[in-house]
Amino acid sequence: MIQVSARPMPLPRLAITSGTIEALKWLALVLMMGDHINKYLLNDTEAWLYCAGRLAMPLFMFVLAYNLARPGALERGVYRRTMIRLAIFGALASPAFLALGGLVNGWWPLNILFTLFVLTATLRFLEIRSLPGYLAAAAAFGLGGSLVEFWWPAIAFGIAIWSYTKFPSIAAMVLAAGSCAALGYINGNQWALPSIFIILTASVVDLPCPRVRWFFYGFYPAHLSLICLARIPLRQAGYLFFT
């Protein structure tokens, strides 16, 4: 007699090579730069750049969450080092980010590096796996998510990726898809959702992309500062900016 096991099939683990992870960071950087040029220099006149730019944040959140989910990240101090770097470069980017405008009361929300900081802090507390840690994670998620770009959906997406990478589950898949779809409320469209397809595609390819340490941290404040400088001669030539 043939016996049929009632045990459910395990979900596939998410495994992406280091080179492909770096390639995703470069893709996200290019999409972000195009989005910022469109927003701050072209007055959001290029719809295709805006739509493509909606992919950048989920890809950056994915890369960070995936790297933090690696075994031994807590013991090696990865969370602490990442939070320090994000805080420093987020602060360095703030003068240009504020000067470019388009913010509520001149300061809200805080820039994307602080979004990544809030995600890292939330995951750091979750990694403790204790009641105080869970309470601290909830506080970081609730308060931090209200202060940064893309709000709670961005943080929830990163949590879902981190959780699935560690312990694949249907709940994590649903949270990832739901939070990515919820970004449509912020973005005004659902162009964040294709990032999931890009991530799934990345899991089946191996791209030989070398790691460039510190470059992505420094690029963010640097490119915002350059955009600020580029606005000076354009304003003098009579070009109007509406952000």
N, C-alpha and C positions, 0 to 999 in steps of 0.2 A: 504494500500500500504506500502511495506517495503522500508524504506529509507536507502540508503547506504552512510555512511559518507565518505567524500573525504579527511578527515584529515589523514595524514600519521601516522602509528604506531610509538610511541615513542621508541627510542633506549633504551636498558636496561642499567641501571646504574651499574657502577663497584663498587661492595661492597665486601670487603675481611676482614675477622676477624683479630684482632690484633695478635692472635697466629699464624695464617697462614702467615701474613706479616713477623713475626720473623723467621718462618721456611724458608721462601724464602731467607732471609738474610744469614742463616746458609748454605743453599744450594749453594748460590752464593760464600760464603767464601770458602767452600770446593772445588768448581770448580776452583776458583782463585788460591788457594794454589797448587792444582795439576798442573795447568798451569805454575805457577812460578817454581815449582820443575823441571818440564820438560824443561822449557826455560833456567833456570840459572844453573841447576845441571846436566841435562841429555842432554844438547845441542840440544834440540828439536827433540830427536830421537823417542819419543812416539807420534805418530800422533793422537791417540785416546785422549790423555790428552790435546793436543792442540785444537782439535775440541770441546771437552767438555768445555774447558776454554772459548770458544767464547760465552758461555751462561752467564758467570758471570757478565760482564759489563751491559748488558740489564736488568738483574735482579736487580742489585744494583741501576741502574737508575730508574727502576720502583718503587722500595720501597721508594726511596727518593721523587720522584715526587708524588707518591700516598699520602705520609704523608704530604707533603707541601700543597696538595690540600684540606686537611681537613678544615672544617669551622673554622674561627677564627684564622688561623695560623699566619696571618699578625699581628693581634691585640695582640696576645700572645707573639710576638717577636720570633717566631720559626725560621723565615728566618735568622734573625740576629745571633741568637745563633748557628744555623747550619753552617753559613758561617764562624764564628769565629773558631769553632771546626775543620772544614775542612781545613782552612788555617793553623792552628797550627799543626795538625797531618800530613798534606801534607808536611809542611816544615820539620817536624821531620823525615819523611820518605825519604826526598830528598837525604841526604848523601848516604844512602844504595842504593837507586834507581839509583843514578848517578854512584856509584862504581860498580854496577853490569854490567854496560855497555849496548851496543846495541842501543845507542842513537845518533842522528845526532849532530855533533859538540860537543859531550859530555854532552849535556843538554836537547835537544829537542826530543820528547815532554815532558811536565810536567806530573807527575804521576796522577793516576786515581782519587785521592782525589781532585786534582785541577779541573778535569773534573766535578766532583760533585759540586765543588765550583762554577764553571761557570754556571752550570745549575741552582743552587740556586739563584745566582745573577740575572740571566736572568728572572727567574720566579718572583723574588721579584720586579723587575721593571715592569713586566707585571701586577702584582697584583695592582699596583697603578692605572691602567686604566686611563691614561692621555697621551696626546701627548708627553710630556717630558719623561714619563715613557716608552712609546713604543720606542722612539728614543734611550734611554739608554739601553733598552733590546736588540735592534738591534745591538748596539755597543758592548755589552757584548757577544752576540752570535757570531758576526763577528770576533772580535779580540780574545776573549777568546777561541773560537772554533779552532782557528789556532794554539794555543799554547799547547793544552792538548792532552792526549791520546784519540784516536778514533774520534777526530776532531768534525766537525759539525753534522754528523749523530747521534752521541751519544747524543748531546744536543737536537737535533730535536726530537729524540725518547722520551726523558724526557718531553719536552714541549707537545708532543702529548698525553702522558699518563696523565699529569697534566690537560690539557685542557679537555680530555674526562671524567676524574673523576669529574670535576666541571660541565661541560656542554656537555653531550654525543652528538657527531656529526659524520657524515660520514667523514667530512674533517679530524677530529682528527684520525679516524681509518685509513684512507688512509696515513696520515703523519706517523703514527706509523709503519705501514707495509712497507712503502717506505723507511723510514730512517733505519729500521732494515735490509732491503734488501741491502741498500747502504753500510752497514758495510761489505758486501762481498768484496768490493773494497779494504778495509783496511785489512780484515782478510784473504783474498784469498780463502774463501769458504762462504757458506750460513748457517753455523751452528749457527748464531745468531737468525735466524728465529724461531727455535723451542722454544725459550724463550717465544714467544707469546702464544704458546700452553700451556706452563707451567703456565703462568699468567691466562689464561682462566680457566684452571683446578683449580687453587688456589681459584677462585671465587665461586666454588661449594663445597669446603671442609672446614672443621674447625679443624685445628690442634692445640692442646693444648701446645703451645710452649711459655715459659715465656720470658719476656723481660730482656735482660742483658744490663744495661745502660753503655755506654762508651766502652764496650768491642770491638766493631767492629772498632771504631776509633783507639784504641791502638794496635789492632792486626796487622794492615797494616804495620806500621813502624817496629814493633817487628819482624814479620816473615821475612821481607826483611833483617833486620840486622842479624837474625839467618842464613839465606841463605848465606850472606856474610861471616860469621864466618865459616860455613861448607865448604866453598871453600878453606880455608887456608890449612887444612891438605890434602885435595884432590890435590891441586896444588903441595904440597911438595912430594906427592906420584907420581907425574908425570902426573896427569890427566890434559888435556887441555880443556879450555873453549873458546868458539868461539863467545860469546856475549860481 
